[in-house]
Amino acid sequence: MTIKDFARLCGCNPQTLRYYDHVGLLKPVQVDPWTGYRNYDEEQALAFVKIKNLQKAGFAIEEIKGLLERDNRAIWRAFEEKITEAETRLREIKEIQQSYQTEMSEIQKKIDEVKEKITGAMRDYDSAEEFGIDEARYKEIIDMVDQAFAGIAELDPKEMEYVEIDEKHLDEEEKKKFDFLNDPSYEILYEAHGWRYAKEFFGKWGGLEAGKEHVLLFRGAAGRFGYGFSNTVLGMILAENKGKRMNLSCSTGEAPDGQNHFWLLRKR
């Protein structure tokens, strides 16, 4: 029986039979060495039915090969196992569906809490003396930080990452991890020492390089840098580098000499 006749018998197209031949599921009984024509036996239609149905049920090619020589009882059991797997997966998907909205609401709540903590600290902070920012401009910066959180649930983590590090809460092992000044993988781009207010130097280094990891280090007297200070730094950096992909770490800590120090570093 030619491939066209066999395809007509099975109710498929010849291309399907060529594919089954190619993957080793259903070989023709004879291939003419001169013309390459494939010939099939009528009884192979039974194998075709097995293959077609097993494939439609989601069995992999290797699984189908293993079942072709089995009797109908074994194939029926295989279908039952596949049904059990599908039912189990369906239950899992339904559980995921039910928990999805709850998890989304919970993560949005956490995002809102972080946003309120940051913007609240900024609203309570007087930026005029430290940074020389007037009230109107500072409100714009706070609004920009607030807007940055608006779509943070969908934000690619690579687009912007901000890490605030307070060394008072780090153990010795963690302090070594965040010892950027002694880490050869970081280079110093700018530094300022002995200053009184951050406005004396802040922003003099120009814009930050997009896509690069930057670290801002502040060292001073105990209690010199609070939450409002560090998040104002965040807002100002966002304002200066609007539209850029940012990866920032802001580290605050005490200075042994009691003086104010600042370093801007970039990962090499």
C-alpha positions, 0 to 999 in steps of 0.5 A: 500500500502506497503512503498516499493510500495508507494515509487515506486509510488512516485519515491523515496526511502523508507528512504525518506518516513521514514524521512518524517514520523519521522519529522511529514510531511507524516505519514502512514495511518496505522502501523502494531503494530506487525511488524511495517510495514508502509502502505500508501494510494495512495492519499497521493502521492499528499501530497508527491509531495507538500512536495518534491517541497516545500522542494526543494524550500527551505521551512523549515519543519515547513513552509511545515507543515503549507502549507500541508493543504492549497489549490494550490492557497495558495501554489502558493502564497507561491512560489511567496513569496519565489521567491521574497525573493530569488531575493532580496537576489540575488540582495544583493549578487550581490551588495556585489560582486560588492563592494567586490573588492573595499573594498579589495582595500581600506583596502589594501591601508589603510594597505599600508599607515600604513606600510609606516608610520611605516617603513618610521618613522623607516628608518628616525630614528637613532637607534644606540645611543638609542638602540645600533643597527648597520645599517645592523641589523636595516635594517633587523628589518625594513624588518621584520616589512615590511614583517609582513604587507605583509599578514596582510589582511589575518592575524588572529587578534589573531595572533599578535596585536600591539597597540601604545598609546600616552597619549598626545592624550587621554582624562581623561577617556581614561587615566584611561583605560590605567593606567596599573600600577594601574590595578590589572589585570596586573603584572610587569615583569621588570622595569628600572628607571633613564636610559639614553638610552634604550640599557641599559636595553632593552631585559634583561627580555628575551623572552615574553610569547606566547599568553599572553598580554604584555604592554611596558610603557615608561615615560620620558621628554616631547618629549622624545619618538617619532614615530620612537622610539615606532616603533623601539620597535615594530620591536625589539620585533618582531625580538626577538619573531619571530614566536610567537603569540603576543599581545602588547601595547606600551604606551609612556608619560611624567614622572612628575620627568623628568626621564626616566622610563620603565615597562614591564607588563603582563596581569594575 
